Each structure stands twice: as C-alpha cells, then as structure tokens.
C-alpha cells in the first residue's frame, strides 16, 4: 500500500472535511460532508459511547445513505453540533426528502473533553451548534491535523491527543482513508518512550519516522491511564471515520468499521475499555466504481486497520501547544 496524494480522508473522492474550534473552550467540532449521499454504517466497541442517529445506520434499517458525519468534543453537549450541520445543509437544499421536506441525515459521535482546562462557562446554551455550522461552512478537501476541530481538546495517557487522518491506495485502485479524534484513556506510545504503538504501519516519516524501539521498553505492557489516576467513566473516547471509494452495501460498510477498530487496538494501549466510548463510522462513496469481490474485500479490511492506526498516531504527532495545557505534546518527547 501507499498513501494517497494528500494522506487525508479527502483522498476518497466525494468527501470534504471542515473544522471549527474555540481555543479558550479547548474544544471543537469536525464534520465530513458528502458531495452525494453515501452508504454508511457504524460499530461501537467502547463501553461509554455518546451518539446521535446511529441506529439508522444498522444494515437492517431503512435509511441507506447519509449526507454528513460529525465528530465533536463537548461530551453530550457536543451532540448539538449535528444540528448546526443540519442547518447548513438544509440551507443548501440537501437532505432526505420526506413529504416535500428535506431532512439532512447527520449521525454524530462525541468525546469527553470537559476536564481539559478550557473555559466551559458558556452560559445557557452550549456553543456546539454554532461550531457545527461553522465547521460545515469550512469544509474543504484540505484540512489541518492536530489540535483542531474535534481533536482540539483531546488528551491521551501522558500526551495531548488530536485530530488525525491518513489514506491508503490499494493495488486495485481503491482508496481507503481514515479520520479520527484521539482522546483515549490509554496511551499511543510504548511505555515511557516516544515510540508509537502504530510504528509497524508508518509510511515514510508521517509520524516522526522513529520506527520500533530498540530494545523494546521493559515496561511496554504497563497499563498507563490518563492523569495516572483511577479511570473515570465517560471521560475519554476515540471516535473515527473510515471511508472508501469502493461500492459497498451497508453490511459491508459495517464490516469495514469493525476492521477499523482493529486499528484502535494497534495504536492505543489499552483500547476499547469500559471507560472509553470508542466508535467508528464507515462511509462508502462509490466514486471508484469498483465493487470488491470476497477476495478483494480482505485487503480492503486490512487497509482499514492499518490506515486507522496511522491516523491515530498522526493526530497525536501533530498536536500543538495551547495556553494552560494539562499535557505535553509529542514533539516535546522527540529529543529525550
């Protein structure tokens, strides 16, 4: 596999990504807009998820396509971001037609970033509806990684998290790409080292080029959690999107989301804990006009795994310093 030309989610044709954040709030929202309605599915493997409109994504349910997906900070307050995206899309005449009314289908997932030091005294109404609207207005094929959008207030065990993305082009021409807001209870680096758990999948030097540690840290299997404290339920979560330009059914898209969760396990230790709401959306644009047969679906799922792991590492690698941060950024570890 090789990375796509941007090494971003938008290497899958028909998708645009927008971010909006408030540095004082230390939180934000990321939206993926579909140029045309996309087949979508979801898989939740964490024990503490926060979601909107995910039931309709199950293969046995009626609605086949979505118009956008939202990843947001703000815990349950952040679910309001989907309403802002809906408003932006409805204003453009985008949506599922029901009785002459356009209803944009915008599933959403949130992570917990309320305890990261930002000013959460927002008054009566949370700011996430407006952040969602702004993120939709900002949507483009080019976007920034790190401390932006849904990743702007994200934290991991010992380091700032962030918004990550990566892409892979398969030998048959199909592209698989990932977008992820990295805010897990666990760690993305091995033991006390700056080496990423995802090192085996790195392409070039996309997250530092350190490779594998030599020798491997003796404490690699030690469980390190956020703030080195007793785990607190509902205070974490990594949420992501895996996308492809292949033609998929909803059932195949769900299998792709399941495979992308393996990328969480490759890049985060531990992952899928009872204290994380780990979730992956999957979307298929069909722009490559390639329908994978069973033999082709295997490398597609493997690529989902590897691409998601790379995106997670890239999000943490790209994190930048804000005032009053509670965690250092990965760049501060490079010369240790």
PyMOL commands that set and color helices and strands:
alter all, ss='L'
color gray80, all
select helices_A, chain A and resi 9-11+55-57+75-91+128-137+149-151+197-201+226-228+250-267+294-317+330-333
alter helices_A, ss='H'
color red, helices_A
select strands_A, chain A and resi 15-22+27-44+51-52+65-72+96-98+101-103+106-110+162-169+175-182+239-244+279-284
alter strands_A, ss='S'
color yellow, strands_A
deselect
rebuild
show_as cartoon
